[in-house]
Amino acid sequence: MAAAGPSAAPSRARNPHLIQAAAPFPSRAVATPQGSTPMKTLTFFAISLAGIAILAAPAAAQLGRRGGSDRFAQADSNGDGVVTREEFKTSRSARFKQMDRNGDGAVSRDDFGRILKFRPEAGQRLDDMLAEADANHDGSLTRAELDHAPMPLFDRADTNGDSRVDAQERAAAKELTDNLRAKAKR
């Protein structure tokens, strides 16, 4: 195969700090900083990617993709580490728009069509939520029904019944939830 032309990679003449390294394809040359090898570069990128993944996990958790204990963190609107019943209720109501994906003013199985095909456990959770909060039993949940529905997650976490969930109660609720999930996976 022919050698790569001058535009394929920076030449050493133009930048004396670059060396030409063998590329996976004989027709191309790869420019790497002097003293570096393609393996070192690959290792650097792999470590960088792992670092990004480690940093992204907490961000994903803060977005509520990990379950009940994170809902408490989202609901703590004043940041004092204690979630009141009113804060939790306001946060739950604010999530209604995200759940009503088709914009018809009600949450139902129609809002989660594709997800339910691939994650049947999500369908079971949705059915449980609807059964618990759907006051008129029409198979959908309006914002008004949600606002007047019981809050079992909050009630289970509020072990002393003071309408406030503190850090200790949140930790206990998280442990209980983790244990239930572990049992469900068996």
C-alpha positions in Angstrom: 0.0 0.0 0.0 1.1 3.5 -0.6 2.4 5.7 2.2 0.1 8.4 3.5 0.3 11.9 2.0 1.3 15.0 3.8 -2.3 15.8 4.8 -2.8 12.4 6.5 -0.8 13.4 9.7 1.3 16.3 10.9 4.9 15.9 9.8 7.9 16.1 12.0 9.2 18.9 9.9 6.3 21.1 10.7 6.2 20.1 14.4 9.5 18.6 15.8 7.7 17.4 19.0 5.7 14.8 17.0 6.9 11.4 15.9 5.3 9.1 13.4 3.9 5.9 14.9 2.7 2.9 13.1 -1.1 2.9 12.7 -3.4 -0.1 12.6 -3.8 0.5 8.9 -0.6 0.6 6.9 -1.9 3.4 4.7 -2.2 5.8 7.6 0.3 7.3 10.0 -0.8 8.4 13.5 0.9 11.4 15.1 1.5 11.1 18.8 3.3 13.4 21.2 7.0 12.6 21.6 7.6 9.9 24.2 4.1 8.6 23.9 2.9 5.5 22.2 -0.5 4.5 20.9 -0.8 2.1 23.8 -0.2 4.9 26.3 -2.7 7.1 24.5 -5.2 4.3 24.6 -4.6 3.7 28.3 -5.1 7.4 29.0 -8.4 7.5 27.1 -9.6 4.3 28.9 -8.8 5.8 32.3 -10.5 9.1 31.3 -13.6 7.2 30.2 -13.7 5.2 33.5 -13.4 8.5 35.4 -16.3 10.0 33.5 -18.4 6.9 34.2 -17.6 7.2 37.9 -18.6 10.8 38.0 -21.7 10.3 36.0 -23.2 7.7 38.3 -24.1 10.2 41.1 -25.5 12.5 38.5 -27.8 9.8 37.2 -28.8 9.0 40.8 -29.7 12.7 41.4 -31.9 12.6 38.4 -34.1 10.0 40.2 -33.1 6.9 38.3 -32.3 4.9 41.4 -35.5 4.7 43.4 -37.2 6.0 46.5 -34.3 7.4 48.6 -33.4 9.8 45.8 -36.9 11.0 45.8 -36.4 12.3 49.3 -33.2 14.1 48.2 -35.2 15.8 45.3 -38.0 16.7 47.6 -35.9 18.5 50.2 -36.6 21.9 48.7 -34.9 23.9 51.5 -31.9 21.7 51.7 -32.1 21.2 55.5 -31.8 17.4 55.3 -35.3 16.9 56.5 -38.2 16.2 54.1 -41.7 17.3 55.3 -44.9 15.7 54.1 -45.7 19.0 52.2 -42.2 19.0 50.5 -42.7 15.4 49.5 -46.2 16.0 48.2 -45.1 19.1 46.2 -42.2 17.2 44.6 -44.4 14.3 43.7 -46.9 16.6 42.1 -44.1 18.3 40.1 -43.1 14.9 38.6 -46.6 14.5 37.1 -45.7 16.3 33.9 -42.8 13.9 33.4 -45.0 10.9 33.8 -47.7 12.2 31.5 -45.7 11.6 28.4 -48.5 11.9 25.9 -49.8 15.2 27.4 -53.4 14.1 27.8 -53.6 15.3 31.4 -53.6 11.7 32.9 -50.9 9.1 33.6 -51.8 5.7 32.3 -50.2 2.7 30.6 -50.5 4.6 27.3 -47.7 6.9 28.6 -45.3 4.0 28.9 -46.0 1.8 26.0 -42.5 0.9 24.8 -41.0 0.8 28.3 -43.6 -1.7 29.4 -42.6 -4.1 26.6 -39.0 -4.2 27.7 -39.4 -3.7 31.5 -42.4 -5.6 32.8 -41.4 -4.8 36.4 -42.0 -1.1 35.5 -45.5 -2.1 34.4 -46.2 -3.8 37.7 -45.1 -0.7 39.6 -47.3 1.5 37.4 -50.3 -0.8 38.0 -49.6 -0.7 41.8 -49.5 3.1 41.7 -52.7 3.3 39.7 -54.5 0.9 41.9 -53.5 2.9 45.0 -54.2 6.4 43.7 -56.8 6.1 40.9 -59.8 7.3 42.9 -62.4 6.7 40.1 -60.8 3.4 38.9 -60.7 4.4 35.3 -57.2 3.1 34.7 -55.6 6.6 34.6 -54.3 9.0 37.2 -55.0 12.8 37.0 -53.0 15.4 38.8 -55.9 16.0 41.2 -56.1 12.2 42.1 -52.3 12.2 42.6 -52.4 15.2 44.9 -55.0 13.5 47.1 -53.5 10.0 46.9 -51.8 8.4 49.9 -48.0 8.6 50.0 -46.9 5.1 51.1 -43.2 5.7 50.4 -43.2 8.7 52.8 -45.4 6.9 55.3 -43.1 3.9 55.5 -40.0 6.2 55.9 -41.6 8.4 58.6 -41.3 5.7 61.3 -42.0 8.1 64.2 -45.1 9.6 62.6 -44.0 13.3 62.9 -44.7 14.1 59.2 -40.9 14.6 58.7 -38.3 12.2 57.3 -34.9 12.9 58.7 -31.5 11.5 57.6 -31.8 8.5 60.0 -35.2 7.6 58.7 -34.0 8.0 55.1 -31.1 5.7 55.7 -33.4 3.1 57.3 -35.9 3.4 54.3 -33.0 3.0 51.9 -31.8 -0.1 53.6 -35.3 -1.6 53.6 -35.7 -0.8 49.9 -32.3 -2.3 49.0 -33.2 -5.5 50.9 -36.6 -5.8 49.2 -34.9 -5.3 45.8 -32.3 -7.9 46.6 -35.0 -10.4 47.6 -37.0 -9.7 44.4 -34.0 -10.4 42.2 -33.6 -13.9 43.8 
